Amino acid sequence: MTLNIPGNTPVIVGVADIIDRRKEDGPDPLSFLVKASELSFQDTGISNLHSYIDAVGVVRFSVDFSTATNQSNFGYSNFPRSLAKKLNINKDIFELYSGMGGNAPQVLIQEVSRRIYNNEVQCALISGGEVLQTMISKLKAGKPLDWEDHPGGSPEIVGINDEGFSSDEKKHFMDLPSNVYPIFANALRSEKSQSSKEHLKECSELFSKFSKVAEKNSNSWFPKYRSPEEIEKVTDSNRLVGFPYTKYLNSMIRVNMASSMIIMSEKLSKELNISQKKKIYLHGSCILNDIWNVSKRPKLIESPAIKKCGEEVLSQAQVSMDSISYFDIYSCFPSAVQIAMKELSLNLDDNRPLTVTGGLPYFGGPGNAYTMFSSSEMVRKLRKNQNKYGMITANSWFLTKHAINIFSSKTPPEIDWNQNFQKLQKEIDSREIKNFNQTPNGLGKITSYTIVQGRKNLEYGIVIGELDDNSQFIANILGDQSLLKKMTELELLGMKGKVICTSERNIFKPEIL
């Protein structure tokens, strides 16, 4: 069957995922992505596909955290060019490298789709992954990271690559996802008037369903079902990380996983006689950011960016949420899923699975590249289930950068890939609070918080609160183990106390002290 689809329409025609469970003897980043890319070539069924590729996009590796320059921190100065050379892509190509963050794969998909729409690109390879299992194992064993390549040139950076936290937030330890998402969690339970135990039970029941999907996925890092009781119970193997979350509610980043995708123009797909049953189209795409700094958001339980992205992609696709058969909601932590569900009007009792992979704690969370894998899995699912719709959400930093794409084998609507969402972004940015107090002193109350535990001991508390004058502040709770343990047992939401600005950081002293 031949569909009447414009020649400059982007279409996904090849996907592939691989895992490698080896430790210090595992793969280097370049050879690993080469292997995944070659498998995505094979999936297209075109033997000489490399000769058609004129754009290579690579998801930034999590250890390549430089924001000041394009230079890599882990041995590769231009990874897209290195990958292209290894794949015998010898012509001049667009070399694209994403910014930091979990939204990166969907942003790259959107960007190469735009360039195909504008006839700048006919065929693109997108690849991403992590070898953190091997990297960490090598370092622990005292072995050198003996991989690098410097092919010349600098890649074009796609997407925002700024740090996701302010200097104020960093000095109060709000620079790690495992520290911030529990703050969202306690804000959510405050809204529902839940106890910490009630909320943890809800989170565990939700993520147990994710693990059930991971159990059946051959590419899962942890293909094992975990019951709600197992997820919730604190044990030696399931320690508290950031109150109220246990380890099994945290993304698992220490993996070796790689994924690749081929996107080309409809025109080229027809010239190459690629089967219509293999083709998956984008039906909607939107990229927006929430207010950049968590400490300046008016409500921690909301994501206007997710809400607006959802409305926009459904409008583009000309479908309702009821028409979506498959989801992959970004699942680094339960609060990310719960807030996304709230903004997308998905109920907890919705029978449609919220993941096609199994989610970041169980399938695996390969740094910025996770939605490469959810995209591959979605493509495979939609190939088997023709004329269905699938939605993927992606999130970066602390519910900060967002991207949502809708996929289907159906004839896509006409999408203007050059449109921007500046008006929507300005609306979101205008909500930033104006009364954030950087140097608070006086009486106030806790609006949300977490208590952070290291591998052995409780370390500190992080508080977002309001002073009596209604200005907002961030602070830390410091103390010995007995005090911090007490903080995990008491209800701190709404607790009053005194906040003191010191030269190092703000300190909150609850009234119980």
C-alpha positions as CSV (number, residue, x, y, z in Angstrom):
1,M,0.0,0.0,0.0
2,T,1.3,3.4,-1.0
3,L,0.2,6.4,1.1
4,N,0.0,9.9,-0.3
5,I,2.5,11.5,2.0
6,P,4.6,14.6,1.1
7,G,8.2,13.7,0.2
8,N,9.7,15.9,2.9
9,T,7.8,14.2,5.7
10,P,10.2,12.6,8.3
11,V,9.7,8.9,8.9
12,I,11.4,6.5,11.3
13,V,12.6,3.4,9.4
14,G,15.2,1.7,11.7
15,V,15.8,1.2,15.4
16,A,18.1,-1.0,17.6
17,D,19.0,-1.4,21.2
18,I,21.8,-3.3,22.9
19,I,22.9,-4.0,26.5
20,D,26.3,-5.3,27.7
21,R,26.5,-6.5,31.4
22,R,30.3,-6.7,31.5
23,K,32.1,-4.5,34.0
24,E,35.7,-3.4,33.6
25,D,36.1,-5.5,30.5
26,G,33.0,-3.9,28.9
27,P,32.8,-1.7,25.8
28,D,34.1,1.7,25.2
29,P,31.5,4.4,24.3
30,L,32.5,4.7,20.6
31,S,32.5,1.0,19.7
32,F,29.3,0.5,21.6
33,L,27.4,3.1,19.7
34,V,28.9,1.9,16.4
35,K,27.4,-1.6,17.2
36,A,24.0,-0.1,18.0
37,S,24.1,2.0,14.8
38,E,25.0,-0.9,12.6
39,L,22.0,-2.8,14.0
40,S,19.7,0.1,13.2
41,F,21.1,0.1,9.7
42,Q,20.2,-3.6,9.5
43,D,16.7,-3.0,10.7
44,T,16.0,-0.8,7.7
45,G,16.8,-3.7,5.4
46,I,19.1,-1.4,3.2
47,S,22.6,-2.8,2.8
48,N,24.4,0.4,1.9
49,L,22.4,2.8,4.1
50,H,25.5,4.6,5.4
51,S,25.9,6.2,1.9
52,Y,22.7,8.0,2.3
53,I,23.2,9.5,5.8
54,D,23.9,13.2,5.9
55,A,23.3,13.9,9.6
56,V,24.6,12.2,12.7
57,G,23.1,13.2,16.0
58,V,24.5,11.9,19.3
59,V,22.9,12.2,22.8
60,R,25.4,13.8,25.2
61,F,27.0,11.4,27.5
62,S,26.3,12.1,31.2
63,V,30.0,12.3,32.1
64,D,30.4,15.0,29.4
65,F,29.1,17.7,31.6
66,S,30.9,20.7,30.2
67,T,28.6,23.6,29.5
68,A,31.3,26.2,28.8
69,T,32.7,24.6,25.7
70,N,32.0,21.8,23.2
71,Q,35.0,19.9,24.4
72,S,34.2,16.5,25.9
73,N,35.4,15.6,29.4
74,F,35.7,11.9,28.7
75,G,38.1,11.7,25.7
76,Y,36.0,12.5,22.7
77,S,36.2,16.0,21.2
78,N,33.6,15.5,18.4
79,F,31.7,12.3,19.0
80,P,29.3,12.6,16.0
81,R,32.3,12.8,13.6
82,S,34.0,9.9,15.4
83,L,30.9,7.8,15.0
84,A,30.4,8.7,11.4
85,K,34.0,7.8,10.5
86,K,33.7,4.4,12.1
87,L,30.5,3.8,10.1
88,N,32.2,4.8,6.9
89,I,30.1,7.9,6.5
90,N,32.7,9.9,4.7
91,K,30.8,12.8,3.1
92,D,30.2,16.1,4.8
93,I,27.4,15.8,7.2
94,F,25.6,17.7,9.9
95,E,27.3,16.8,13.2
96,L,24.8,17.2,16.0
97,Y,25.5,16.8,19.8
98,S,22.7,17.3,22.3
99,G,22.7,19.4,25.4
100,M,22.6,17.7,28.8
101,G,19.3,16.1,29.9
102,G,16.8,13.4,29.6
103,N,14.8,15.4,27.0
104,A,17.8,15.2,24.6
105,P,16.7,12.2,22.4
106,Q,13.3,13.7,21.7
107,V,14.9,17.1,21.0
108,L,17.3,15.5,18.5
109,I,14.3,13.6,16.8
110,Q,12.5,16.9,16.5
111,E,15.6,18.7,15.1
112,V,16.4,16.2,12.4
113,S,12.7,16.1,11.5
114,R,12.8,19.8,11.0
115,R,15.9,19.6,8.8
116,I,14.3,16.8,6.7
117,Y,11.1,18.9,6.4
118,N,13.3,21.8,5.1
119,N,15.1,19.5,2.6
120,E,18.4,20.1,4.4
121,V,18.7,16.4,5.3
122,Q,17.5,13.2,3.6
123,C,18.7,10.6,6.1
124,A,19.8,10.9,9.7
125,L,21.3,8.6,12.3
126,I,20.6,9.4,16.0
127,S,22.4,7.4,18.6
128,G,22.9,7.5,22.4
129,G,23.8,5.4,25.4
130,E,26.0,5.0,28.4
131,V,28.8,2.7,29.5
132,L,28.8,3.8,33.2
133,Q,28.8,0.2,34.4
134,T,32.2,-0.3,32.7
135,M,33.5,3.2,33.4
136,I,32.8,3.0,37.2
137,S,34.1,-0.6,37.4
138,K,37.4,0.4,35.6
139,L,37.9,3.4,38.0
140,K,37.2,1.2,41.1
141,A,39.7,-1.4,39.8
142,G,42.3,1.3,39.2
143,K,42.3,0.7,35.4
144,P,42.7,3.7,33.0
145,L,39.9,4.9,30.8
146,D,41.9,4.2,27.7
147,W,39.4,5.5,25.2
148,E,39.5,8.8,23.2
149,D,39.2,10.2,19.7
150,H,39.9,13.6,18.3
151,P,38.8,13.7,14.7
152,G,38.8,17.5,14.4
153,G,36.0,20.0,14.2
154,S,33.3,20.8,16.7
155,P,29.7,19.5,16.7
156,E,26.7,21.7,16.6
157,I,25.0,21.7,20.0
158,V,21.3,21.0,19.8
159,G,19.1,22.1,22.7
160,I,19.9,24.1,25.9
161,N,23.1,22.9,27.7
162,D,22.9,25.2,30.8
163,E,23.2,23.9,34.3
164,G,19.9,23.1,35.8
165,F,20.4,24.8,39.2
166,S,21.4,28.2,40.5
167,S,24.4,28.9,42.7
168,D,22.0,29.2,45.7
169,E,20.4,25.9,44.9
170,K,23.8,24.2,44.5
171,K,25.1,25.3,47.9
172,H,22.0,23.9,49.5
173,F,22.5,20.6,47.7
174,M,19.7,21.0,45.2
175,D,22.0,20.0,42.4
176,L,21.2,16.3,42.2
177,P,18.0,14.7,41.0
178,S,18.0,12.3,43.9
179,N,17.8,15.3,46.2
180,V,15.2,17.3,44.4
181,Y,12.5,14.9,43.2
182,P,11.8,13.8,46.8
183,I,11.1,17.5,47.5
184,F,8.4,17.3,44.8
185,A,7.2,14.1,46.4
186,N,6.6,15.7,49.8
187,A,4.9,18.6,48.1
188,L,2.5,16.2,46.3
189,R,1.6,14.4,49.5
190,S,1.0,17.8,51.1
191,E,-1.6,18.5,48.4
192,K,-3.3,15.2,49.1
193,S,-2.9,15.4,52.9
194,Q,-1.1,12.1,52.9
195,S,1.2,10.7,55.5
196,S,4.7,9.8,54.3
197,K,3.8,6.1,54.7
198,E,0.6,6.6,52.6
199,H,2.5,8.4,49.9
200,L,5.3,5.9,49.8
201,K,2.8,3.1,49.5
202,E,1.2,4.9,46.5
203,C,4.6,5.4,44.9
204,S,5.5,1.8,45.4
205,E,2.3,0.5,43.9
206,L,2.7,2.7,40.9
207,F,6.3,1.7,40.2
208,S,5.7,-2.0,40.9
209,K,3.6,-1.8,37.7
210,F,6.6,-0.4,35.8
211,S,8.8,-3.3,37.1
212,K,6.2,-5.8,35.8
213,V,6.8,-4.4,32.3
214,A,10.6,-4.5,32.8
215,E,10.3,-8.1,33.8
216,K,9.1,-9.0,30.3
217,N,11.5,-6.8,28.4
218,S,14.6,-8.8,27.2
219,N,16.6,-5.5,27.1
220,S,15.9,-4.6,30.7
221,W,18.9,-4.1,33.0
222,F,16.7,-5.6,35.8
223,P,14.2,-7.9,34.2
224,K,12.6,-8.7,37.6
225,Y,9.2,-7.9,39.1
226,R,9.3,-6.0,42.4
227,S,6.2,-6.0,44.6
228,P,5.0,-2.8,46.2
229,E,6.1,-4.2,49.6
230,E,9.6,-4.9,48.3
231,I,10.0,-1.4,46.8
232,E,8.7,0.3,50.0
233,K,10.6,-1.6,52.6
234,V,14.0,-0.2,53.7
235,T,16.7,-2.9,53.7
236,D,20.4,-3.2,53.2
237,S,19.9,-3.5,49.5
238,N,17.1,-1.0,49.3
239,R,18.3,1.9,51.5
240,L,16.6,5.3,51.9
241,V,18.1,7.7,49.4
242,G,16.1,10.9,49.7
243,F,13.1,10.8,52.1
244,P,10.6,9.3,51.3
245,Y,12.2,7.5,48.4
246,T,14.0,4.2,48.7
247,K,16.7,3.1,46.2
248,Y,14.1,1.1,44.1
249,L,12.3,4.3,43.4
250,N,15.4,5.9,41.9
251,S,16.6,5.9,38.3
252,M,19.4,3.3,37.7
253,I,22.1,5.0,35.8
254,R,25.0,2.5,36.2
255,V,24.3,0.5,33.0
256,N,25.9,-0.3,29.7
257,M,23.2,0.4,27.1
258,A,23.1,1.8,23.6
259,S,20.4,2.7,21.1
260,S,20.1,4.0,17.6
261,M,17.5,5.3,15.2
262,I,17.3,6.0,11.5
263,I,15.0,8.9,10.3
264,M,14.7,9.7,6.7
265,S,12.5,11.6,4.3
266,E,9.4,9.9,2.9
267,K,10.8,10.5,-0.6
268,L,14.0,8.5,0.1
269,S,12.1,5.8,1.9
270,K,10.0,5.2,-1.2
271,E,13.1,5.3,-3.5
272,L,14.7,2.6,-1.3
273,N,11.4,0.6,-1.3
274,I,11.2,0.4,2.5
275,S,8.1,-1.5,3.5
276,Q,5.2,0.7,4.7
277,K,4.8,-1.7,7.7
278,K,8.2,-0.6,8.9
279,K,7.5,3.1,8.8
280,I,6.5,5.1,11.9
281,Y,5.7,8.8,11.6
282,L,5.7,11.7,14.1
283,H,2.2,13.1,14.5
284,G,3.0,15.7,17.1
285,S,6.1,17.3,18.7
286,C,6.6,20.0,21.3
287,I,9.5,21.3,23.4
288,L,9.0,23.6,26.4
289,N,10.7,24.4,29.7
290,D,9.4,25.0,33.1
291,I,10.7,27.8,35.2
292,W,14.4,27.1,35.3
293,N,15.1,27.3,39.0
294,V,13.0,25.0,41.3
295,S,13.3,27.5,44.1
296,K,11.4,30.1,42.0
297,R,8.5,28.0,40.9
298,P,5.1,29.1,42.4
299,K,3.9,25.5,42.8
300,L,6.2,22.5,43.1
301,I,3.4,20.1,42.2
302,E,2.7,21.6,38.8
303,S,4.4,21.5,35.4
304,P,2.9,24.1,33.0
305,A,5.4,22.9,30.4
306,I,4.1,19.4,30.4
307,K,0.5,20.6,30.3
308,K,1.1,22.9,27.3
309,C,3.3,20.3,25.5
310,G,0.5,17.7,25.9
311,E,-2.2,20.1,24.6
312,E,0.0,21.1,21.7
313,V,1.0,17.6,20.5
314,L,-2.6,16.3,20.7
315,S,-3.7,19.3,18.7
316,Q,-1.1,18.7,16.1
317,A,-2.0,15.0,15.9
318,Q,-5.7,15.8,15.8
319,V,-6.5,13.2,18.5
320,S,-7.6,13.2,22.1
321,M,-5.8,11.6,25.0
322,D,-8.3,8.7,24.8
323,S,-6.8,7.9,21.4
324,I,-3.4,7.2,22.8
325,S,-2.9,3.4,23.2
326,Y,0.7,3.4,24.5
327,F,2.6,5.7,26.7
328,D,6.1,6.0,28.0
329,I,6.0,8.6,30.8
330,Y,9.5,9.7,31.9
331,S,10.0,7.8,35.1
332,C,13.2,8.8,36.8
333,F,11.3,9.1,40.1
334,P,7.7,8.7,41.1
335,S,7.0,12.4,41.4
336,A,8.0,12.9,37.8
337,V,5.4,10.4,36.7
338,Q,2.7,11.7,39.1
339,I,3.1,15.3,38.1
340,A,3.1,14.3,34.4
341,M,0.0,12.3,34.9
342,K,-1.7,15.2,36.6
343,E,-0.9,17.6,33.8
344,L,-1.9,15.1,31.1
345,S,-5.1,14.2,32.9
346,L,-4.2,10.6,33.3
347,N,-5.7,8.9,36.3
348,L,-4.0,6.3,38.6
349,D,-6.7,3.8,37.7
350,D,-6.1,4.2,33.9
351,N,-5.7,0.7,32.5
352,R,-3.2,1.7,29.8
353,P,0.4,1.0,30.9
354,L,2.5,4.1,31.5
355,T,5.7,2.6,30.1
356,V,6.7,0.5,27.1
357,T,10.2,-0.3,28.5
358,G,9.8,-0.8,32.3
359,G,11.0,2.6,33.4
360,L,14.3,4.1,34.4
361,P,14.7,2.3,37.8
362,Y,14.0,-1.2,36.3
363,F,14.6,-1.1,32.6
364,G,17.6,1.1,33.2
365,G,18.3,4.8,33.1
366,P,21.2,5.3,30.7
367,G,21.9,9.0,31.5
368,N,20.4,11.4,28.9
369,A,19.7,8.6,26.5
370,Y,16.8,6.8,28.1
371,T,14.1,8.0,25.6
372,M,16.2,6.6,22.8
373,F,15.2,3.2,24.2
374,S,11.5,4.1,24.8
375,S,11.4,5.4,21.2
376,S,12.8,2.2,19.8
377,E,10.4,0.1,21.9
378,M,7.5,2.4,20.9
379,V,8.4,1.9,17.2
380,R,8.5,-1.8,17.5
381,K,5.1,-1.8,19.4
382,L,3.5,0.4,16.8
383,R,4.8,-1.7,13.9
384,K,3.1,-4.7,15.4
385,N,-0.1,-2.7,16.2
386,Q,-0.7,-0.7,13.0
387,N,-2.8,2.5,13.2
388,K,-2.3,2.9,17.0
389,Y,-0.9,6.0,18.6
390,G,2.0,6.2,21.2
391,M,3.1,9.1,23.3
392,I,6.6,9.6,24.8
393,T,7.4,12.3,27.4
394,A,10.9,13.3,28.3
395,N,12.2,15.4,31.1
396,S,15.5,16.9,32.0
397,W,17.1,18.2,35.2
398,F,14.3,18.7,37.8
399,L,11.1,18.7,35.7
400,T,12.8,21.5,33.9
401,K,13.2,20.8,30.2
402,H,10.4,18.8,28.5
403,A,9.7,17.3,25.1
404,I,6.6,15.2,24.1
405,N,6.3,13.4,20.8
406,I,3.4,11.3,19.4
407,F,4.1,8.4,17.0
408,S,1.9,6.3,14.7
409,S,2.0,4.2,11.5
410,K,-1.0,6.2,10.3
411,T,-0.7,8.9,7.7
412,P,0.6,11.9,9.6
413,P,-1.0,15.3,9.7
414,E,0.8,18.2,8.1
415,I,3.1,19.6,10.7
416,D,5.0,22.9,10.4
417,W,8.4,21.8,11.7
418,N,9.6,25.4,11.7
419,Q,7.1,26.5,14.3
420,N,8.4,27.6,17.6
421,F,6.7,27.8,21.0
422,Q,8.1,31.2,22.2
423,K,4.7,32.6,23.1
424,L,3.9,29.5,25.2
425,Q,7.3,29.7,26.8
426,K,6.9,33.3,27.7
427,E,3.6,32.5,29.4
428,I,5.3,29.8,31.5
429,D,8.3,32.0,32.4
430,S,6.1,34.9,33.5
431,R,4.9,32.8,36.4
432,E,8.3,32.9,38.2
433,I,7.9,34.1,41.7
434,K,9.2,37.6,42.5
435,N,9.5,37.2,46.3
436,F,12.4,34.7,46.6
437,N,14.5,35.6,49.6
438,Q,18.2,34.8,49.0
439,T,19.3,35.8,52.5
440,P,16.4,34.8,54.8
441,N,16.4,35.6,58.5
442,G,13.4,35.1,60.8
443,L,10.5,32.8,61.4
444,G,9.0,30.6,58.7
445,K,7.5,27.3,57.9
446,I,8.4,24.2,55.8
447,T,6.4,23.8,52.5
448,S,8.4,20.9,51.3
449,Y,11.6,19.1,52.2
450,T,13.7,15.9,52.1
451,I,16.2,14.2,54.3
452,V,19.2,12.9,52.3
453,Q,21.0,9.6,53.2
454,G,24.3,8.6,51.8
455,R,25.5,5.0,51.5
456,K,25.9,4.7,55.3
457,N,24.4,7.7,57.2
458,L,21.8,10.4,57.0
459,E,23.6,13.5,55.9
460,Y,21.3,16.6,55.9
461,G,17.9,18.0,55.2
462,I,16.8,20.3,52.4
463,V,13.9,22.7,53.0
464,I,11.8,24.9,50.8
465,G,9.8,27.2,53.0
466,E,7.9,30.5,53.5
467,L,8.8,33.3,55.9
468,D,6.2,35.0,57.8
469,D,6.2,37.8,55.2
470,N,5.3,35.1,52.5
471,S,8.6,35.2,50.8
472,Q,10.1,31.9,49.7
473,F,13.5,30.5,50.9
474,I,15.6,27.4,50.7
475,A,17.7,26.1,53.6
476,N,19.3,23.1,55.1
477,I,18.7,21.1,58.3
478,L,22.0,20.0,59.8
479,G,22.5,17.8,62.8
480,D,23.7,14.4,64.1
481,Q,22.3,11.0,63.1
482,S,19.7,10.9,65.9
483,L,18.3,14.3,65.0
484,L,18.1,13.6,61.2
485,K,16.5,10.2,61.9
486,K,13.9,11.9,64.0
487,M,13.3,14.2,61.1
488,T,12.3,11.2,58.9
489,E,9.8,10.1,61.6
490,L,8.1,13.4,62.3
491,E,5.8,15.3,60.0
492,L,7.8,18.3,58.9
493,L,5.3,19.7,56.4
494,G,4.0,23.0,57.8
495,M,6.4,22.8,60.7
496,K,7.5,26.3,62.0
497,G,11.0,27.2,62.8
498,K,13.7,29.8,62.5
499,V,15.8,30.3,59.4
500,I,19.2,31.9,59.7
501,C,21.4,33.1,56.8
502,T,25.1,32.3,57.4
503,S,28.1,32.9,55.2
504,E,28.0,29.3,53.9
505,R,24.2,28.6,53.6
506,N,20.8,29.1,55.1
507,I,20.1,27.0,58.1
508,F,16.5,26.0,59.2
509,K,16.0,25.1,62.9
510,P,12.6,23.4,63.4
511,E,10.7,24.5,66.5
512,I,11.0,21.1,68.0
513,L,14.8,21.7,68.5
